[in-house]
Amino acid sequence: MTAFSRTSHASPFGRLLTIRRRQLDLASLELPVTRLAIFFSVFPSLRPAQVFFTFSDMLFCVSAVLLLLLGRLRFAPLGPVTVPWMTSFAVLSGGLILSSLLGEAPERVLVVLGQYAFAYVLLAYIIVRTDESVVDTLVKTFVLGTVCVNAFGLAVYFTGTDETFRFVTGSGRLASFMDNPNANASVIALTLPLLLYLWFSRKWRSVYVLASLAILAYALMAASSVGGLLWSLAGVMVFFALTINWRVLAGLAVCVAVAIPLLDKYGPTVLPDAFQARVLGAVQSGNLEEAGTFSFRMGLIHEALEVVDDQILLGLGADQYRAKSALGAPVHDVYLLLWAEGGLPALIGWLMLPQIIALMAFWTFVRPSGRLVGATTLAVVVVFLLAATGNSHMYARFWVVPLHLCMALLMVSWAGRRRLPPRAATVRHGPGHAVGQLRRRNPQPAPPMREPR
């Protein structure tokens, strides 16, 4: 046999491009590369200064090439919802393209759409799988990445060795490798439901879960983000509300009963100073203007509302809000920013993407076997939609990877319920396959042997 041998695969990409090499086992290389890409997706600062192409993006590209060569880049990665997903992305793209063609800088749409396509389309082909053990490994990898990036940030925070204010801002807020304390807090909010999923499904030991919860909880306070804290509480409350039982309710009651007196007595000495100044001050006074840049962001929102009044169907064009804003900054609200730059079609197309995942989660939640996966997915989607009210374009990989991981969990749940892989992973057989299978199950009796004369 020669060193190269062609193999047959269900994917059309596999039939054309698959070459199995004896000297290099690509199959054993693909999953570690994908895990590294997911792990480093929460390290967005590992990139060139002028280009938003991170170290994680490079690893994702390598993973896509390996999947292509192995014939595992499926034509329909999301199974029956692949067409609605791609249709939603096409509506988003159409709104941005038409608005940009009528704007002053149409070439910018290539950059913005390229980022959205990488995040919402290419990552779906790479991350969404139907193997439960592989999907659980990817979920653990993302949670571990968030824990590690914040553990490193807390180490710098307590040692005070960051003289360049890269990991801890000048006001004492934890940013770590996220470059932004608010984004760091939002990623923690997206990670908490996945961590609780690993705990409730007993796929991670309790000691690992408790240690991770302690690191993420203190990192959330060190980030000192009012929005991040609210999104975290919302995600955890949705998760517990959908998976509630008496044991969980009793545990939560005990934790709250112990935490309140401890915080009341030791809070001023234990809690970060920035958290006490930005978050506790706003909570105690009830005045959100004390929560950092709230007044500036409200000014951006009022300006964006005036823009969308004039640009309803078609917007200013991709990446043009900053250029035409009197305040010189994009509005920190994805809904208003997409509406202002891409018009109403772009906003509708983007909103349909998380809604598709939410509908899949509702469909899975009503089944007893899919209740935990459905609750986890709904909690992540709620946090994602809430975080969109405080951020600009959400095509950074750390925003989208949790969505794709939840989609993968849903696909695994569907495959387990039907005891068949989804259409994305089925092999189409020829017309005579069913007849052959029927004959194997019900073989015809052999004709009786004639006796010799």
N, C-alpha and C positions, 0 to 999 in steps of 0.2 A: 504493500500500500504506500502511496506517495505521502509526502509531508503535508499536503493540503487535501482536504476532502470536503465536498459540498454536502450540506444537510438541508432537509426540508423543514419549513416552519410555516405557522399559520399566517404570520405577518407578511404583507406584500414586500416590505422592506427586506425581510429576512430572505425571501426567495431570490432577490436580486443581488444582495450585497453580503450575505453571510458566508464567511470563510473561517473554518475552525482550524486553529494552528496548534500543532503539537508542542512546539517550542515555547509558546506563551499561552497560559490559560487565562483568557480574557474574562471568562465567567466568574472566576474567583477574584478578579480585580475590580469588577464593576461595583459590587455592593460596598466594599470599603471606601471607594472613591465617593459614592453617593452619600455615605454616612459622614465622611469628612466635609462634604459640601454642605450638608444640613447642619453639622456642628458649627461650622464657621459662618453660617448665614447670619448669626447674631454678632458677628465681628465686622460690621460694615466699614469701619475705619481702615481696614487692611486693603487699601486700594490707592491708585494714583490720585493726586490732588485734584486734577482737572477733569477726570473721567469717572463716571459712576459705573465702574466695572471692578467688582471686588475679587478677592482671592476665592471666595465661595463661588462666584460666577464662573471663574475659570474651571473649578472642579466640576461644576454642573455641566459645562460644555464637554469636558472629558467624559463624564458619565453618559451624556447623550450620544457621543460618538461610539462608546463601548456598547451601549444598548443597540445602536444601529448595526454595528458589525456582528453582534450576536443574534440579531433578528428578534430582539425583544422590545423594540420600539413599536408598540401596538398602534394600530390604525385608529381605534376607538378606546382611548385610555379610561374614559369615564363611563364606559358601557352605554346604557340607554339614555343617559343625559349628556352624551358627548355633543349631539346636534344642538340641543338648547344652549349648552355652554358656548359653543363656537358661534352660534347665532347672536348671543348676547355680546360676545367680543366683537363681532362684525358690526353691530349697531354702535358700540362705543367707538370703534375705529372710523366708521362712516361719519359720525358727528364731528370728530376731531379733524378728519381730512377735509371735509367740506368747509368747515369754519376756517381752517388754515389756508386753504386755497383762495379764500376771499380776504384773508388778512394780509399783513405787511411782511411776514416772515414765514412763508409756507414750508421752507426747508426744515423748520424746527419740529414739524410733525413727525419726521422720520425718527428723530431722537426719542421723543416722548412715546410714540407708538412702539418703537423697538423695545423700550423698557417695559411697557405694559405687556407686549407679546412674550417677552422673556419670562416675566413673572407669572402671568395667568395662563399661558398656553404651553410653553416649553417645559416649565416645571411640572405641569400636570402629567405630561408624558413620562417624566423621570420619576416622580415621587409616588404617584397613585399606583398601587400594586394590589394583587388579590391574594398574596401569601400572608397569612396571619402572623407567622413568626417574623417575616421580613418587615411588615408594617409596624409591629410592636418594637422591633429594633430601631426603626427610624424615629418613632415617637420618643423612645428613651434617649436617642442621640440628641434630638432637639432640646429636650428638657435638660439633659446634661450640659449642653452648650450654654443654655441660659444660666444654669447654676454656676458653671465655671467662670463665665465672663463677669458675673456679679461677685463671685468669691475673690477673683483677682482684683476687681474694683474696690471691694471692701478692705482687702489687704493694703492697697495703696492709700485708701481713705484713713485707716487707723495709723499707718506708719508715717503719713505725711511726706512721702518722698516724691510727689508729683510737682515739680517746680515749674513745669510748662503748662499746668492746668489742663492737661489733655484728658485725664481720667476723672478728675474731680475739678469742678468749675471753681472760679474765684469766690463764689458765694457759698462754697462748701457742699454743692449738690453732686451726687454720684452719677457720672455719665459712662464710665468705663470705656469699652471699645465701641459704644453706640454713638459717641460724639454728641449726644443730646440727652439730658436727664429725663425729659418728658417721653422720648421714644423708649428709653430704657425701662421706665415704669410701665409703659403700655405693653412692651414685650413680656414683662413679668405677668401682667394681667392676662395675656394670651396663653402663657405657659401654665398658669395655675390650674385651669380645668384639665389639661393634659396630665399634669402631675397627679391630680385627684383621680383621674381615670386609671392610671397605673396602680394607684393605691387600692381603689375599690375593686379592681379586677384581679388584685393580688399578683400582678406581674412585676412588681418591684417590692423589695423588702421594706418593712415598716421603718427600719433604721435609716435607710436611704431616703425614704419619703420625708421623714421628720427632719433629717439634716438639711434636705433641700428646702423644705418649707421655712426653716429657721433662716437660712441664707437669703432666700427670696423675700421674706417678710422684712428683714432689716434693710436689705438693699432697696426695697420699695420705699421705706421711710427715709433712707439716705438720699434717694432721688428727689424727694420732697416735691412731688407733683400731685396737685389736687386732682387733676383729671385721671392720672394713673391710679391713684388710690380709689377713686370712685369706680373706675372701670373694673378694677380688681374685685372690689366688693360686689359689683353687679354680676360678674362672671361666677364668683363663688356662690352667690345667693341663687342664681339660676340653676347651677349644678345641683346644689343641695335641695332646692325646691322640687326638682324633677326626680331626684333619687332618694327622697327623704324616707327614713324609717326610724323606729324608736331608738335604736342604738346610736344612730348618727345624731338624732335630736338630743339625746342625753349627753353625748360627748361634747356637742357644741355648747350646751348649757353649762357644763362643767368648765370648759375652756373660758367662756365669757365671765363666769363667776370668779375664776381665778385671775384673769387678766385685768379686770377693771380695778380692783384694789391695788394690784402691783403697779399698774401704770399711774394710778393716783399718787402712790407713795414714792416710787422711784423714777417716774417719767422724766422729770426735769434733768436728772443725771444720766439717764440711759438713752433717751431719744436724741437724735441728731439735732443740732442747733438750727439748721436750715429748715428742718421739718417743723420745729416748734414755731419758727418765725413765719413761714409761708403757709403751712397747712393748719396747724392748731390755732393760730391767730385768726385765720379766716373762719374756721369752724366755730370757735367760741364767740366771735363777734357777729357772725352771720353776714359779714360783708365780704363778698367775693373780690372786691377791688383790692383787698390786701393780698390776694393770692397771685403774686408775681405780676405777669404781663397781661392780666385780664382786661384792663381798660384798653390797651393797645390792640388786642385781638378783637375786641368788640368794635373798635373803629374800623378794622379791616372788614369785619362782617357787614357793617352798615354800608361801607363802600361797595362791597360785592353785591349786596341787595339792589343798589342803584344800577349796577352794571347789568344784572340779569333782567331788570325791568326793561332795559333797552335791547338786550340780546336774548330773546326767548328761544327761538328755534335754532339759530346759528350764533356761535360765540365769537370771541375775539381772535381765536386761533391758538394753537398749542404753544404754551410757554410765553404767552403775550400779556398775561395779567400783570406780571411783575413790571414789565416795560411801561405799561400805561397807568399803573397805580400811582396816585399822588403820594402815597406813603412809601412807595418803593419796595414793597414786599408782597408776596402772594398771600391770599387769605388762608388762614389755618382752618379750613373746612373743605373736605373733599367734595361734598355735595355742591357747595357754591362755586368752588374752583372749576370743577368739570362743567358745570352749567355755564359759567362765564366764559370759559375757553372753548368748549366743544358744543355748546348749546344743549337743548333738552334731550336730543337723541343720545349724546355721550353720557349724560347723567343716567338716563333710563338703562342704557346698555351696561353701565358699571353696576348699577343697583341690582340688576337681574342676576349677576354672578353670585353674590352671597345669598340671594333669595333662593336660587336653585339648590344650594347646599342646605339651606334651612328647610326647604320642602322635603328633600331626601331625609333629613334628620327627623322630621315629624312622621314621615312614613315608616321609618325604622323604629321610632320611639314607641309607637302603638303596639309593636310586637314585643312580647315579654323578653325574648332573647336579645333584642336590640335596644333595650331601655337605657343601659349605661352608655352605649355608643351614641345614641340619639341625644341624651342629656349633655354629654361632653361636647358634641358638635354644636348644639344650640347655644351652649354657654360661650364657646369660642366665637360663634357668629355674632352674638350680642356684643361681646367685647370689641370685635372688629368694627361693627357699625357704630358703636359709641366712640371708639378711638378716631373714626373718620371725622368726627365733629371738631377735633383739635389738631389735625395734621393736614398738610398739603398732599400732593400726589402720593398715593399709597402703592407704588410699584417696587419699593425696596423689598428684598427677599424675605427679611424677617417679618414683614406683614403677611405675606402670602403663604409661606411654608406651613404655618399652622392650619390654614384652610385646606391645603392639599393633603396634609396628614389626616385631618378629619374626613375628607373625601375618601381616602384610602381605608380608614376604619369602616366607613359606611359600605364600601364595596366588599370588604371582607365579611361584614355582617350579612349582606345580601347573598353572597356566595355560600355562606354557611347555612342560611335559611333555605335556599333552593337546592343545596347539595350539588350545585353545579357552578362552575365559574361563570361570571358575567359574560355578555357577548364580546367584551373586549378581549377575553382570553380563550374563547371557544375556537375549536378547529373545525373548519367547514369541510365536510367529507363529500365524496361524490354521490351521485344518485343511487348507486347500488349498495352503498354502505348499510342503509337501514335493512335492506333485504338480507344482506349477509349476516347482520347481527341477529335478525329474527330466526334465521336458520340455525345459528349457533345455539340460541336459547331453546328452540323447539326442533331438535333434529328429527328428521323423518326416520321411521323405523326401517331397518335394513330388510330387503326382500328375503323371504325364506329360501334356504338352500335346497336344491333338488337332491333327492336321494339317488345314488348311482343305481343303474339297472343291473 
